[in-house]
Amino acid sequence: MQFILEDIAEAEVERRRGVYTPLTDTVRDLVDAVIRTEVGEDALAVAQRRIAEIVADLRSEQMDGPYGVRHTRENTGMAWGNAVIGVRNALAPPLNVEHVDDGVRCEFTLGAAYEGPPGCVHGGVCAMLLDHLLGNAASYESACYTGTITIRYLRPTRLGALTARAWVTEQTGRKRIARGTISDAEGVTCEAEGVFIVPRSALDAPPVRWSAG
Ligand SMILES: CCCCCCCCCCCCCC(=O)SCCNC(=O)CCNC(=O)[C@H](O)C(C)(C)COP(=O)(O)OP(=O)(O)OC[C@H]1O[C@@H](n2cnc3c(N)ncnc32)[C@H](O)[C@@H]1OP(=O)(O)O
């Protein structure tokens, strides 16, 4: 398990981000459209064929395996396949994580693709987002792995506009305790506490900013 050095300038990172973001956003839109479409079966068959053609075009040149977790020499993170923040991953909401004084925060909107209970966010999705955010807050010197995470669901989280934040409460050696919440307009819907460990192999690695994919 290794991070990959992508030896490119920051301007090139931004250029590539500008190329992939609209593509990924459109695929996200496609996922939502498939869930909510009410067109007839003939139109569905046509759509399926057209989408299969596009998939074949994209598959004509593919990298082996996943995108990997990359970073530049300036230590800008490029976790572009990441399930939560990946610029090239349409399954990621995505979270655009902002570093604030006491940790990290982000505002995001979850639509039909994240439904669990009727009209509400799937509990596993809340857990995944909190896991990432707490991990991000704990990864201020080097990337941490989740050791243990506990989620308390206080009330259902409605699909729509949400805010999440996370912060570190304790650090001992390679171990950090982080806490975090997801909130809607009425307040906190679920909260998490987790133990995050800096792997021994990462002790000498420079810090990477993972905020934007
Ligand atoms: C990841 C990068 C992604 C890129 C995006 C970046 C954004 C960042 C966001 C990323 C967010 C997403 C993150 C993801 O998705 S990470 C993916 C999910 N997590 C994993 O796959 C982790 C798998 N486990 C391991 O690799 C090892 O077991 C680790 C590294 C965790 C510990 O193995 P290690 O051999 O190093 O441990 P040690 O025995 O020396 O113990 C050291 C201390 O730790 C305490 N301890 C040990 N295990 C646990 C445990 N399970 N719970 C609670 N505490 C535990 C232990 O008691 C001791 O404490 P103390 O006795 O000293 O007090």
The ligand as an ORCA input file, in Angstrom:
! r2SCAN-3c Opt
* xyz 0 1
  C      -5.934      6.777      3.797
  C      -5.551      7.794      2.825
  C      -6.712      8.215      1.888
  C      -6.522      9.509      1.159
  C      -7.451     10.564      1.599
  C      -6.896     11.094      2.838
  C      -7.797     11.808      3.722
  C      -7.605     11.270      5.076
  C      -8.869     10.665      5.537
  C      -8.777      9.176      5.637
  C     -10.002      8.675      6.292
  C     -10.406      7.315      5.830
  C      -9.647      6.288      6.567
  C      -9.895      4.921      6.049
  O     -10.807      4.597      5.362
  S      -8.732      3.799      6.545
  C      -9.399      2.240      6.016
  C     -10.005      1.467      7.152
  N      -9.024      1.120      8.123
  C      -8.126      0.163      7.946
  O      -8.081     -0.498      6.933
  C      -7.161     -0.086      9.065
  C      -6.711     -1.518      9.159
  N      -5.909     -1.707     10.344
  C      -4.585     -1.439     10.354
  O      -3.984     -1.135      9.338
  C      -3.887     -1.505     11.696
  O      -4.605     -2.344     12.567
  C      -3.712     -0.085     12.358
  C      -2.797      0.794     11.470
  C      -5.062      0.605     12.569
  C      -3.064     -0.240     13.726
  O      -1.959     -1.050     13.594
  P      -0.605     -0.777     14.402
  O       0.192     -2.003     14.283
  O       0.008      0.489     13.920
  O      -1.183     -0.573     15.859
  P      -0.460     -0.940     17.238
  O      -0.841     -2.320     17.632
  O       0.990     -0.590     17.178
  O      -1.217      0.066     18.242
  C      -0.936      1.454     18.285
  C      -1.991      2.102     19.166
  O      -3.261      2.089     18.451
  C      -4.233      1.330     19.200
  N      -5.006      0.567     18.209
  C      -4.532     -0.306     17.302
  N      -5.526     -0.766     16.535
  C      -6.644     -0.170     16.973
  C      -7.995     -0.249     16.575
  N      -8.405     -1.008     15.538
  N      -8.901      0.489     17.234
  C      -8.537      1.294     18.253
  N      -7.250      1.415     18.684
  C      -6.333      0.685     18.049
  C      -3.456      0.412     20.112
  O      -4.218      0.045     21.229
  C      -2.273      1.312     20.448
  O      -2.704      2.267     21.387
  P      -1.894      2.472     22.746
  O      -1.880      1.116     23.382
  O      -0.505      2.922     22.311
  O      -2.658      3.508     23.502
*
